[in-house]
Structures are given as C-alpha cells and as structure tokens.
Amino acid sequence: MRVISQNQTGFTLLELLIAISIFAIGLLAIAGLQVSAIRYNAGSNVRSTAIGIAQEVLEQVMAMDGDNVLFQADNPNMVWDLDPNTAATTLTLPGGGTYSATWSVETDTPVSRVSRITVTVQAPQSRVTTLTSFRRYYF
C-alpha cells in the first residue's frame, strides 16, 4: 500500500507563473534602459564631434598671422571649408551626420586692436556648438 505524504515540497504552477512574470517585467525594464543608453550615447557622440571640429577651426584661425586683413575688419559668418578636397564646405561622417562651420571676426572687441573670434558648428539633431577666443591684430 502507498502512503501519500501531506508535506510535499516544490512549487505550484501558479507560483512558477508569478515568478516568470516578475522576471519578464525586470527584463523589459533593463531593455528600456539599454535603449535610453544607446540614444544618449549617440547624442554625446554628436556633441563630442562638434566640439572637436570647433576646436580645430579655432586653432587654425588662431594660427593665422596677426597682420592678416581678416582680423582688421568685422567679418560676420564666414563659411569654413571643412572638406577642402571637394566643392562641399560641409563634412559628412559615416553614421555621424553632416557638420558645417562658420566663423566671425569682431574688431576692437573688447579693447582696441583685439578681435573676437567666434566659431559656430552646426551639428545633426539641431545641435549648435560655439567657441570664442580673442586675437590681437597688427597694422
């Protein structure tokens, strides 16, 4: 004759379904965080690239001779050629979007014989990066 034990151990089907449901909700939350992290990382990449381009343009402008006529008169929104090998003035990076740069010169700002140089980079996702420096000019 068989004896049936009243103290059986193990999980019921209902307990197992509840545990799997809680685990699935946790996995969905982690997947949502992963999507957000990828989106924010892409935005950070665009900002870093725009800042790098603006710094490069500003360094090249600052390397020009102090007696250059561009520093002796106001020159607003001059287009900087980011791709000198082609007719395009913009730079298109694979997977990174299209960037364009302009630079401006304001003479005697903030003092006499000093020009304010402003570099502005238009990046994808309507992001704008601006760097400013000052340059003494000579006559």
C-alpha positions in Angstrom: 0.0 0.0 0.0 1.2 3.5 -0.8 1.5 6.3 1.7 0.7 9.8 0.5 2.7 12.5 2.2 0.9 15.6 3.3 4.1 17.7 3.4 5.0 17.8 -0.3 7.7 20.3 -1.2 8.2 22.1 -4.5 6.5 24.9 -6.5 2.9 25.1 -7.7 2.2 26.1 -11.2 0.8 29.4 -10.0 3.9 30.3 -8.1 6.0 29.5 -11.1 3.9 31.7 -13.4 4.2 34.6 -10.9 8.0 34.2 -10.7 8.3 34.2 -14.5 6.1 37.2 -14.9 8.2 39.2 -12.4 11.4 38.1 -14.2 9.9 39.2 -17.6 9.0 42.6 -16.2 12.5 43.1 -14.9 14.0 42.1 -18.3 11.7 44.6 -20.1 12.9 47.4 -17.7 16.5 46.5 -18.5 15.8 46.6 -22.2 14.2 50.0 -21.9 17.3 51.3 -20.0 19.5 49.9 -22.8 17.6 51.8 -25.5 17.9 55.0 -23.5 21.6 54.5 -23.0 22.2 54.0 -26.7 20.2 57.1 -27.6 22.2 59.3 -25.0 25.5 57.8 -26.2 24.6 58.8 -29.8 23.9 62.4 -28.7 27.1 62.5 -26.8 29.0 61.4 -29.9 27.5 64.2 -31.9 28.4 66.8 -29.2 32.0 65.5 -28.9 32.5 65.6 -32.7 31.1 69.1 -32.9 33.4 70.3 -30.2 36.4 68.7 -31.8 35.5 70.4 -35.2 35.1 73.8 -33.5 38.4 73.5 -31.7 40.2 72.5 -34.9 38.7 75.5 -36.8 39.5 77.9 -33.9 43.1 76.6 -33.7 43.6 77.1 -37.4 42.2 80.6 -37.3 44.4 81.5 -34.3 47.4 80.2 -36.2 47.0 82.8 -38.9 49.3 85.8 -38.9 48.4 88.7 -36.7 48.7 91.1 -39.7 46.1 89.2 -41.7 43.4 91.6 -43.0 40.7 89.3 -41.8 41.4 90.4 -38.3 41.3 94.1 -39.1 37.6 94.4 -40.1 34.3 92.9 -39.0 33.7 89.7 -40.9 30.5 88.0 -39.8 29.5 84.4 -40.6 32.3 83.4 -42.9 31.9 79.7 -44.0 34.8 77.5 -43.0 35.6 74.8 -45.6 35.5 71.5 -43.6 36.2 69.4 -46.7 38.9 71.1 -48.8 39.2 68.1 -51.1 35.7 68.6 -52.6 33.5 71.5 -53.5 31.3 70.9 -50.4 32.0 73.1 -47.4 30.3 70.6 -45.0 31.7 67.4 -43.5 29.7 64.3 -43.6 30.8 61.5 -41.3 29.6 57.9 -41.9 27.0 57.2 -39.2 27.7 60.6 -37.6 25.7 63.1 -39.8 26.7 66.3 -41.5 28.5 69.2 -39.9 29.1 72.8 -41.1 31.2 75.6 -39.5 31.2 79.3 -39.7 33.4 81.9 -38.0 33.1 85.5 -37.3 35.5 88.4 -36.5 34.6 91.4 -34.5 37.3 94.0 -34.3 38.2 96.2 -31.3 36.2 93.9 -29.0 36.6 94.0 -26.1 39.5 96.5 -26.5 41.3 98.3 -29.2 43.4 96.2 -31.7 41.9 93.0 -30.3 39.4 90.9 -32.4 36.9 88.5 -31.0 36.9 85.2 -33.0 33.7 83.2 -32.8 33.4 79.7 -34.3 30.0 78.1 -34.6 29.5 74.5 -35.7 26.1 73.2 -36.8 25.7 69.5 -36.0 23.0 66.9 -36.6 19.9 66.9 -34.3 19.9 70.7 -34.4 22.9 71.0 -32.1 25.0 74.1 -32.2 28.4 74.5 -30.6 30.1 77.8 -30.3 33.7 78.6 -29.2 35.1 82.1 -28.7 38.7 83.4 -28.5 40.5 86.7 -28.8 43.3 87.7 -31.2 45.5 90.8 -31.2 46.0 92.2 -34.7 48.7 94.4 -36.1 48.6 97.0 -38.8 
